[in-house]
């Protein structure tokens, strides 16, 4: 089994992509997930605005933004766009509700959104109000 860690440069590049993509389509939640079966990390980005009718257009925007960013720490082919009704998105939203704040959350369980996982990194709410 591949034990490749998720490094800070990847989380920072992912956050930049999510923030840029949020200007194109409202992002509800984003998280890195390392499935037990997959062996590598994938960046899941969920939106109420993503569905079968525009999935190819939103992926096109991901590719354009990733090219613009030119980060060696972001592989656009490891980005998965999902609707917020997807079980992974729902699990991430549940964690955000239980642990609100401006810090990312690491999930240490073995099951996340109905899949076996080796790790999960959930970004905080994008547009959360910042306390003085």
N, C-alpha and C positions, 0 to 999 in steps of 0.2 A: 504494500500500500504506500502511495506517495505521501510523504509528510511535509510537502511544500507549505511553508507558512505564508500567511497574508502579511505583507510588509507595509509599513507606513506610506511608502511612496505609492503603492497601489491604492490604498484607501484615499490618499489625497488626490490622486489622479481621478479616481472614481467620483469623489465628491465634486471635483471641478466639472466633470462631464455631466453629472446629475444637475448641478446648478445651471449649466448652459442649456441643457435639454429642457429644463423647467421653463425656460423662456419661450420654448417652441410648443410644448405640451405640458400641462400642469402635472407635475410629479407628486404623487401622494405619499409614496414610501420607496426607499431604495435600500438594498442590503447585498452584501457579499455572502454567498452560500457555497460551502464545500460539501457536496453530497458524498455520502459514504461510497457510492458506486462509481462516481465520476472521477474522483481523485484530484480534481483541480477546482480552483475558486471561480465562480461565475458571479457577475454583477447583475442582480435582478432589479429592474426599474419598473415600478407599477404606477399606472394612471387610470383614472376613470375614462380618459379620452382615448385609450388604446383599445382597438378592437380589430377584427379581421379586415374591415374596410380600409384601414389606414396603417396597418402594421408595416407594410413595405415602405411607406413614406417616412414613418418615424425611424425605422432602421436606417434609411437613407440619411436622415438627419444625424443619427448616431455616428455613421461613417464619416460624414462631413465634419462634425465636431471633433472626432478623434483625429482625423487628418490635420485639422487646424491646430489641435493641441500638440501633436507630434510628440507624445510622451511614450518612452520605451516601457512604461509601467502600466499602459492601458491597451489591451488587445480588444478591439471592437467586436471581435468574433467570440469573446467571452462575456458579452452583454446579452441578457435575455429580457425582452420587453414583455410585460404581462399586464392584464387588466387587474384592477384592485379586487375583483371577486375571486381571483386565483387563491388557492389555499396558502401559498407561500406569502403572498401580499397580506392576506388576512392575519397570518401568524406574526408577521413583522409589525403590522398595525397594532395588534394586541400587545406586543412587547412595548411599543412606543407609548401606548395608553397606560400600561402598568408602571413604566419607568420613564416618565416625561423628563425633559431637560435638554440641555444644549450639548450633551456629550453622547458619543456613539455608545451603543450597547453591544456587548458580546454575549451570545447565547451559548450556554454550555450543555444543553440537553442533547439527546441522541435522535430526537424526532422533531422535525420542524415543518409545519405545513403538510404533514402526511408523508414526508420522505425522511429516510435516515440521513443524518448529517454528522460530519466530523467537526464542523465549525460554522458559526454565523456571526456576521458583523453588521449591525443595523445602524444606519445613519440617523441622526436626530431629525426631528421635524424641520423641514427646510425653512419655513416662514414663521417659526415660533417667535412670539413676542420676547424681546430681550429686556429683562428687568434692569433697572438702573443700578 
